[in-house]
Amino acid sequence: MKKNSIILLVASLVLMLSAFKVISAEEVKQAEQAKSIAWYVANVKEAKAKNQQCFDNPGLKATEDCENALHALQISFKGGN
């Protein structure tokens, strides 16, 4: 009987830890979501910082966030056309 209780307890702990891991992964995914071009136009300082970060790390250049920051800077300094 005691063996069954231990197995049940371990199974419960594994399920709880799995649930926490899924929740954490979803929070990270939302935090890493790319900001829009409009957001970067309204936050030029952040667009410049992101553009510098993307320039320093060529692996990031093709990400949506880097492209949006660059496009926002182009709009801010060249105009909308």
C-alpha distance (Angstrom), angle and dihedral (degrees) to the residues before:
residue distance angle dihedral
M1 . . .
K2 3.76 . .
K3 3.82 90.5 .
N4 3.82 90.7 57.0
S5 3.80 91.1 50.7
I6 3.80 91.5 52.7
I7 3.80 92.0 48.7
L8 3.81 90.5 49.2
L9 3.81 91.3 48.9
V10 3.81 92.8 49.6
A11 3.82 91.5 47.6
S12 3.81 90.3 50.7
L13 3.80 91.9 50.5
V14 3.80 91.6 49.7
L15 3.80 91.1 51.5
M16 3.80 92.2 48.6
L17 3.80 92.8 49.5
S18 3.80 90.6 48.2
A19 3.79 90.7 52.7
F20 3.82 91.6 50.8
K21 3.79 90.7 49.6
V22 3.82 92.2 52.5
I23 3.80 91.6 49.0
S24 3.81 91.3 48.5
A25 3.80 92.1 49.4
E26 3.81 91.0 52.2
E27 3.81 91.6 50.3
V28 3.80 91.1 51.0
K29 3.80 91.1 48.3
Q30 3.80 91.3 52.9
A31 3.80 91.5 47.1
E32 3.80 91.0 52.5
Q33 3.79 94.0 50.3
A34 3.79 112.2 128.0
K35 3.77 117.4 -104.7
S36 3.78 117.3 -125.0
I37 3.79 126.6 -107.3
A38 3.82 88.9 -113.2
W39 3.80 90.4 54.9
Y40 3.80 91.0 51.9
V41 3.82 91.7 46.6
A42 3.80 88.1 55.0
N43 3.83 91.4 44.8
V44 3.79 104.7 43.2
K45 3.83 93.7 164.4
E46 3.80 90.6 58.7
A47 3.81 90.5 44.8
K48 3.81 89.7 54.8
A49 3.80 91.6 47.5
K50 3.82 92.2 48.4
N51 3.80 90.7 46.4
Q52 3.81 90.0 52.9
Q53 3.80 90.8 47.8
C54 3.81 90.2 50.7
F55 3.81 91.9 47.0
D56 3.81 90.9 51.2
N57 3.81 92.5 49.4
P58 3.83 111.6 44.5
G59 3.81 90.4 -169.3
L60 3.80 89.1 68.8
K61 3.81 97.5 49.6
A62 3.81 94.2 90.3
T63 3.81 94.6 51.0
E64 3.79 119.7 111.2
D65 3.81 91.2 -121.1
C66 3.81 92.5 55.9
E67 3.78 92.9 45.7
N68 3.82 91.0 49.3
A69 3.81 92.2 49.7
L70 3.80 91.9 49.6
H71 3.81 92.6 46.7
A72 3.81 90.5 49.4
L73 3.81 91.0 51.8
Q74 3.80 90.4 49.5
I75 3.80 90.1 51.7
S76 3.81 92.1 46.2
F77 3.78 95.9 50.4
K78 3.83 103.1 30.0
G79 3.77 100.5 32.0
G80 3.78 131.2 -114.1
N81 3.80 97.2 -60.8
